[in-house]
Amino acid sequence: MPTRERKAEYFARMHKLLDTYSKCLLVSADHVGSLQFAKIRIALRGTAVVLMGKNTMMRRCLHLFIKDHPGHPYEQLIPLLLGNVGLIFTNGDLGDVRQAISDNRVGAPAKAGVLAECDVTVKSGPTGCDPGQTSWFQALNLPTKISRGQIEIVSDQLLCKKGERVGVSEAALLQKLGYTPFTYGLKLQYVYSEGNVFAAAVLDLDDEELTKKFAHGVNCLAALGLGAGWPSQVTLMHSLKNATDRLIAICAMTGYSFTQMSEWNQYLETSEPAAEAEAPAEE
């Protein structure tokens, strides 16, 4: 099929996906092979659609879509299409799609130049390397000894830190020792859901944590409203409580009473003698 026809077919397909689905996941596809892609597509079949392509083509298609739908929230995705990324469209639960992606991550050896996904620690014990390679381990500051004709690492050592690039020597050593410390797969970066774009880390929040954060926000808003004297729904309960406390204090000092003060009058009457009894006698 000629290139122009393939582009037209791609634009038509993406335009249809943008019209059909209200949710979208922007994922990074670094180090993901074709077989792994096939497994991910099979896992998402019936619930989501994976769309990959050149960034320029996806941005061009989004620009054309926005031209036909002025002000559409999908416009927020255009500046995010950077690097080796793709889109996963769905109308279902985002958590289910994320779980399917997580289930299809595969272990892989460390490669020189890649960013470490986690801290990599080399465990103590025999390495299977002959004593002639001792200098190589010393260059990596790994304490070793010769035991039974092979090099043995004396103690656990941190070889790579999370977020740092893996060096050539570190990658070669990990491969020689048979370590596969990293997992590769589609990595969620951003989520588009019904007009809003947010970081994928938001999906990690459970209901309990969301409730705590919401309650904290309400408390901060109530404190701000009370301090500034701005009445609102969140300050109403606190304002009523403060007003009631003031009325009770005034009535206790002046002797005035009202219907709602009856229970407090009984409490004050029973507490005053006890307070007098506990007061120290004057010399």
C-alpha positions as a printed NumPy array, in Angstrom:
array([[  0.   ,   0.   ,   0.   ],
       [  1.447,   3.446,  -0.909],
       [  2.627,   5.657,   1.928],
       [ -0.067,   8.27 ,   1.343],
       [ -2.829,   5.69 ,   1.565],
       [ -1.355,   4.239,   4.762],
       [ -1.277,   7.709,   6.302],
       [ -4.886,   8.351,   5.311],
       [ -5.911,   5.008,   6.828],
       [ -3.984,   5.786,  10.026],
       [ -5.584,   9.237,  10.335],
       [ -9.06 ,   7.772,   9.81 ],
       [ -8.459,   5.1  ,  12.435],
       [ -7.132,   7.528,  15.053],
       [ -9.96 ,   9.994,  14.322],
       [-12.476,   7.201,  14.934],
       [-10.767,   6.225,  18.211],
       [-10.81 ,   9.83 ,  19.407],
       [-14.543,  10.002,  18.652],
       [-15.371,   6.638,  20.238],
       [-13.444,   6.625,  23.507],
       [-13.558,   9.058,  26.427],
       [-10.466,   7.76 ,  28.243],
       [ -6.89 ,   7.43 ,  27.075],
       [ -3.576,   6.304,  28.555],
       [ -0.315,   7.722,  27.246],
       [  2.388,   5.057,  27.583],
       [  6.115,   4.817,  26.947],
       [  7.206,   1.797,  24.893],
       [ 10.971,   1.749,  25.41 ],
       [ 12.552,  -1.729,  25.154],
       [  9.217,  -3.404,  24.347],
       [  9.509,  -6.12 ,  21.702],
       [  6.985,  -7.165,  19.072],
       [  6.069, -10.423,  20.855],
       [  5.437,  -8.535,  24.09 ],
       [  3.274,  -6.039,  22.179],
       [  1.23 ,  -8.894,  20.754],
       [  0.602, -10.309,  24.24 ],
       [ -0.465,  -6.882,  25.532],
       [ -2.909,  -6.432,  22.661],
       [ -4.39 ,  -9.87 ,  23.342],
       [ -4.763,  -9.067,  27.065],
       [ -6.556,  -5.798,  26.269],
       [ -8.76 ,  -7.198,  23.517],
       [-12.378,  -6.207,  24.052],
       [-11.603,  -3.534,  26.668],
       [ -8.998,  -1.235,  25.114],
       [ -7.234,  -0.436,  21.833],
       [ -3.487,   0.204,  21.536],
       [ -2.377,   2.76 ,  18.947],
       [  1.283,   3.338,  18.154],
       [  2.809,   5.591,  15.524],
       [  5.196,   8.402,  14.803],
       [  4.813,  11.409,  17.071],
       [  4.462,  13.747,  14.095],
       [  1.574,  11.698,  12.69 ],
       [ -0.233,  11.495,  16.034],
       [  0.2  ,  15.225,  16.637],
       [ -0.982,  15.991,  13.09 ],
       [ -4.057,  13.824,  13.591],
       [ -4.851,  15.514,  16.898],
       [ -4.498,  18.943,  15.289],
       [ -6.964,  17.937,  12.562],
       [ -9.343,  16.531,  15.187],
       [ -9.172,  19.746,  17.222],
       [ -9.807,  21.732,  14.043],
       [-13.061,  19.803,  13.594],
       [-13.858,  19.99 ,  17.334],
       [-12.631,  23.408,  18.572],
       [-11.741,  23.506,  22.252],
       [-11.825,  19.722,  22.701],
       [ -9.854,  18.565,  25.812],
       [ -7.819,  16.129,  23.672],
       [ -5.721,  19.162,  22.782],
       [ -3.943,  18.712,  26.132],
       [ -2.282,  15.539,  24.818],
       [ -0.421,  17.235,  21.951],
       [  2.563,  18.583,  23.964],
       [  2.88 ,  15.228,  25.774],
       [  3.591,  13.218,  22.614],
       [  7.356,  13.115,  23.015],
       [  9.683,  10.14 ,  22.696],
       [  8.723,   6.549,  22.02 ],
       [  5.109,   6.802,  23.188],
       [  1.716,   5.418,  22.239],
       [ -1.952,   5.746,  23.181],
       [ -4.318,   3.206,  24.717],
       [ -8.003,   4.086,  24.284],
       [-10.727,   2.672,  26.518],
       [-14.187,   3.332,  27.924],
       [-13.745,   0.839,  30.742],
       [-12.044,   0.952,  34.108],
       [ -8.559,   2.464,  33.961],
       [ -7.391,   0.259,  36.815],
       [ -8.171,  -2.899,  34.823],
       [ -6.194,  -1.612,  31.832],
       [ -3.251,  -0.715,  34.057],
       [ -3.344,  -4.183,  35.649],
       [ -3.274,  -5.864,  32.237],
       [ -0.232,  -3.785,  31.294],
       [  1.54 ,  -4.595,  34.577],
       [  0.896,  -8.322,  34.13 ],
       [  2.742,  -8.245,  30.808],
       [  6.072,  -6.904,  32.004],
       [  9.047,  -9.196,  31.369],
       [ 12.388,  -9.504,  33.118],
       [ 15.432,  -8.266,  31.235],
       [ 19.162,  -7.939,  31.865],
       [ 20.667,  -4.551,  32.587],
       [ 21.897,  -2.758,  29.488],
       [ 24.665,  -0.165,  29.458],
       [ 23.337,   3.382,  29.297],
       [ 19.772,   2.708,  30.5  ],
       [ 18.345,   4.271,  33.644],
       [ 18.118,   1.865,  36.56 ],
       [ 14.498,   1.198,  37.523],
       [ 15.498,   0.196,  41.042],
       [ 18.494,  -0.271,  43.296],
       [ 20.553,  -3.255,  42.156],
       [ 22.44 ,  -5.162,  44.85 ],
       [ 24.938,  -7.908,  44.126],
       [ 24.546, -10.711,  46.646],
       [ 27.488, -12.317,  48.419],
       [ 28.579, -15.776,  47.329],
       [ 30.452, -17.592,  44.562],
       [ 30.443, -15.988,  41.118],
       [ 31.742, -18.804,  38.936],
       [ 34.505, -16.524,  37.63 ],
       [ 38.132, -17.669,  37.587],
       [ 40.723, -15.856,  39.757],
       [ 42.177, -14.119,  36.7  ],
       [ 39.196, -11.715,  36.683],
       [ 39.815, -10.391,  40.194],
       [ 40.962,  -6.991,  38.908],
       [ 37.607,  -6.526,  37.195],
       [ 35.744,  -6.918,  40.494],
       [ 38.214,  -4.606,  42.227],
       [ 37.538,  -1.912,  39.636],
       [ 33.884,  -2.008,  40.712],
       [ 34.879,  -1.821,  44.415],
       [ 33.461,  -5.263,  45.148],
       [ 35.212,  -7.073,  48.059],
       [ 36.143, -10.568,  46.923],
       [ 38.189, -13.594,  47.904],
       [ 39.315, -16.758,  46.187],
       [ 37.451, -19.83 ,  47.338],
       [ 37.668, -23.282,  45.725],
       [ 39.258, -21.952,  42.588],
       [ 36.709, -19.193,  41.878],
       [ 36.011, -15.635,  42.891],
       [ 33.563, -15.203,  45.744],
       [ 31.939, -11.898,  46.72 ],
       [ 32.408, -11.357,  50.449],
       [ 29.345,  -9.207,  51.234],
       [ 26.284,  -7.7  ,  49.564],
       [ 27.115,  -4.558,  47.619],
       [ 24.938,  -1.874,  46.006],
       [ 26.004,  -1.78 ,  42.359],
       [ 23.471,   0.614,  40.766],
       [ 21.148,   3.184,  42.3  ],
       [ 17.646,   3.884,  41.077],
       [ 17.561,   6.654,  38.468],
       [ 21.277,   6.419,  37.603],
       [ 22.588,   5.174,  34.265],
       [ 24.017,   1.682,  34.216],
       [ 27.701,   1.662,  33.274],
       [ 29.344,  -0.705,  30.807],
       [ 31.238,  -2.597,  33.525],
       [ 28.173,  -2.885,  35.753],
       [ 26.032,  -4.2  ,  32.881],
       [ 28.692,  -6.741,  31.881],
       [ 29.049,  -7.985,  35.463],
       [ 25.288,  -8.348,  35.965],
       [ 24.974, -10.304,  32.737],
       [ 27.912, -12.537,  33.681],
       [ 26.313, -13.265,  37.053],
       [ 22.949, -13.941,  35.425],
       [ 21.093, -11.034,  37.024],
       [ 17.903,  -9.72 ,  35.377],
       [ 17.135,  -6.846,  37.764],
       [ 14.858,  -4.815,  35.51 ],
       [ 11.474,  -5.437,  33.928],
       [ 10.433,  -3.917,  30.644],
       [  6.954,  -3.21 ,  29.368],
       [  4.597,  -0.358,  28.586],
       [  5.048,   2.364,  31.178],
       [  2.118,   4.623,  32.046],
       [  2.956,   8.315,  31.913],
       [ -0.282,  10.305,  31.668],
       [ -3.99 ,   9.611,  31.859],
       [ -6.748,  11.403,  29.969],
       [-10.18 ,  10.856,  31.454],
       [-13.282,  12.765,  30.38 ],
       [-11.521,  16.045,  29.705],
       [ -8.848,  15.916,  32.416],
       [ -5.17 ,  15.013,  32.065],
       [ -3.188,  13.889,  35.114],
       [ -0.069,  11.903,  35.956],
       [ -0.398,   8.113,  36.003],
       [  0.694,   8.058,  39.66 ],
       [ -2.848,   9.153,  40.588],
       [ -4.062,   5.648,  39.69 ],
       [ -1.99 ,   4.266,  42.565],
       [ -4.16 ,   6.046,  45.132],
       [ -6.755,   3.827,  46.814],
       [-10.121,   4.93 ,  48.232],
       [ -8.795,   5.242,  51.787],
       [ -5.934,   7.515,  50.751],
       [ -8.237,   9.615,  48.566],
       [-10.626,  10.017,  51.515],
       [ -7.775,  11.168,  53.759],
       [ -6.562,  13.702,  51.209],
       [-10.098,  15.015,  50.671],
       [-10.672,  15.361,  54.424],
       [ -7.341,  17.172,  54.79 ],
       [ -8.33 ,  19.607,  52.048],
       [-11.705,  20.258,  53.67 ],
       [-10.033,  20.924,  57.03 ],
       [ -7.582,  23.38 ,  55.457],
       [-10.428,  25.147,  53.657],
       [-12.442,  25.368,  56.879],
       [ -9.464,  26.771,  58.791],
       [ -8.871,  29.373,  56.095],
       [-12.535,  30.384,  56.059],
       [-12.723,  30.689,  59.848],
       [ -9.505,  32.678,  60.037],
       [-10.53 ,  35.081,  57.269],
       [-14.172,  35.325,  58.391],
       [-15.561,  33.895,  55.133],
       [-18.656,  31.761,  55.794],
       [-19.085,  28.664,  53.643],
       [-20.515,  25.155,  53.796],
       [-17.348,  23.745,  55.338],
       [-17.235,  26.44 ,  58.055],
       [-20.947,  26.24 ,  58.945],
       [-20.591,  23.38 ,  61.441],
       [-17.593,  25.027,  63.126],
       [-19.358,  28.422,  63.259],
       [-22.427,  26.904,  64.929],
       [-20.258,  25.074,  67.457],
       [-18.262,  28.227,  68.276],
       [-21.447,  30.271,  68.64 ],
       [-22.951,  27.652,  70.961],
       [-19.807,  27.628,  73.085],
       [-19.918,  31.412,  73.425],
       [-23.599,  31.374,  74.411],
       [-22.98 ,  28.712,  77.051],
       [-20.05 ,  30.701,  78.445],
       [-22.126,  33.932,  78.615],
       [-25.059,  32.153,  80.257],
       [-22.785,  30.492,  82.817],
       [-21.388,  33.916,  83.791],
       [-24.64 ,  35.903,  83.806],
       [-27.049,  33.282,  85.118],
       [-29.316,  33.658,  82.098],
       [-30.722,  30.432,  80.722],
       [-32.673,  29.128,  77.752],
       [-34.191,  25.787,  76.783],
       [-31.057,  24.372,  75.188],
       [-29.06 ,  25.326,  78.314],
       [-30.919,  22.893,  80.627],
       [-28.421,  20.053,  80.245],
       [-25.483,  22.432,  80.668],
       [-27.082,  23.957,  83.8  ],
       [-27.294,  20.501,  85.364],
       [-23.641,  19.857,  84.516],
       [-22.539,  23.22 ,  85.927],
       [-24.602,  22.735,  89.098],
       [-23.086,  19.318,  89.758],
       [-19.554,  20.384,  88.953],
       [-19.429,  23.57 ,  91.079],
       [-19.583,  21.85 ,  94.521],
       [-16.905,  19.398,  93.499],
       [-14.704,  22.245,  92.407],
       [-15.264,  24.028,  95.747],
       [-14.455,  20.861,  97.682],
       [-11.218,  20.345,  95.817],
       [-10.076,  23.961,  96.276],
       [ -7.226,  24.271,  98.846],
       [ -8.054,  25.968, 102.119],
       [ -6.581,  29.418, 102.634],
       [ -4.094,  29.813, 105.492]])
